Amino acid sequence: MSDTHSTDLVVIGGGPGGYAAAFYAADLGMNVTLVDTEKNPGGVCLYRGCIPSKALLHVAKLINEARHASAWGVTFGEPKIDIDKLRAFKDDVVGKLTGGLGQLSKARKITYLHGWATFRDSTTLDVDLVDGGKTELKFRNAILATGSRPAMIPGLPDNSTRVMDSTGALALADVPAKLLVIGGGYIGLEMATVYAALGSKVTVVEMTGGLLPGADRDMVNHLKKRLEGEFEAILLNTKVMEVKEQKNGLKVTVQNAEGEQTMIFDKALVSVGRKPNTQGFGLENTRVAVSDRGFVVVDPQRRTSEEHIFAIGDITGDPMLAHKASHEARVAVDAIDGKKAAFEPWAIPAVVFTDPEIAWAGLTETEAKEQGRKVEVARFPWAASGRATTLDRYDGVTKIIADPETQRVLGIGIAGPGAGELIAEGVLAIEMAATVKDLALSIHPHPTLSETVMEAAEAYFGHSTHMYRPKRG
């Protein structure tokens, strides 16, 4: 027998978009129901994505810094990896954060349904609970925040424990001696960094001519140079033709300009993108429109074809980023609350948490070239940074992309340790329509890596204190 409930707002999906929407709506006084398949809110980001990967990347950074310390006269022995304890640390991080979200949900008096939701029609959900019960839920408004899942490529061995997606890689079942990473995007490179630090010999295969397709090459080059010393191989313009499982591992055939070659790996990580979760919960029983690529079609308020149903996060299209979903959540809830709201950011920051990190916001130099847009670019190499020198890390650059007529900051890119922490200043500058002069005249603390933003701005005018490069013309 089913219980019947009603709610002002139901949020389907408890990730960074879903729980942000549910919490904000509850703060505004709405009666909110949150439905998710996990025991507590968190979504892919907390359970199988952003958070566990960063916990492991922190460990990888520590291992790499300890190895590099011999250059400073401090020598440590090779690390002994207790894989069970490391996995427990990662799981504990996840448990603390998701448990905390569960407490916040209760504190806000949100009705949390642990189960799977299916639209019966545009105003009713059938929820199959994990404990075996069923709930019929009537709603006035709904927000879809069902996220995405890893994409796979055809022709891989079925149900093989040797073939992993990002979820399997984060489970950290073991540390394979030889690991193939298929895809040179941010997820693949982050996990490759972790496994290489833990002792795997990593080979990365990327179909295009460069790692991190879409990112500016001058920033990616800093990362590529470092990874070439940490990975067994980086094969660009290379396609995986066949993967066969055999007793001693995976027999992998790849093809590039040099022809075909066959290699043996203990495991392979497939990291070729993500697909939106827009199937399997009854959208066909509503008027919600879905694009040919599987994304839910929304307007600037994140409203779907159904006036009272909204969608946020990965299911609405690129970029598939947690912070984008969280911002969309507030827009959708404000729209439901009758406020004037629209999702129209000038800058959505992107961060690749490798070592060095790469981060950018706003217009990239690559995009400017593709658009035929005239811009001026100023760069400050970290080799000229006092703080970078104290860290013995010269592999970085800070760049500013500006409008040549107004000098308005259109984009900022940073490559180097801690770039993800630094990029927020760029986001604020772009959103506030700051000029390059604004950045140059803002006093930055010394000695810090944040100074490189000021120095890049000064370089724009040809008078950076720590770099002699007079402005032409």
Secondary structure, DSSP 8 states (H G I E B T S, - for coil): -EEEEEEEEEEE--STTHHHHHHHHHHTT--EEEEESSSSS-HHHHHHSHHHHHHHHHHHHHHHHHHHGGGGT---------HHHHHHHHHHHHHHHHHHHHHHHHHTT-EEEEEEEEEEETTEEEEEETTS-EEEEEEEEEEE---EEE---TT--TT-TTEE-HHHHHH-----SEEEEE--SHHHHHHHHHHHHHT-EEEEE-SSSSSSTTS-HHHHHHHHHHHHHHSSEEE-S-EEEEEEEETTEEEEEEEETTEEEEEEESEEEE-S-EEE--SSS-GGGS---B-TTS-B---TT-B-SSTTEEE-GGGG-S---HHHHHHHHHHHHHHHTT-------S---EEE-SSSEEEEEE--HHHHHHHT---EEEEEEGGG-HHHHHTT----EEEEEE-TTT-BEEEEEEEETTHHHHHHHHHHHHHTT-BHHHHHHS---SS-STHHHHHHHHHHTT--TT-------
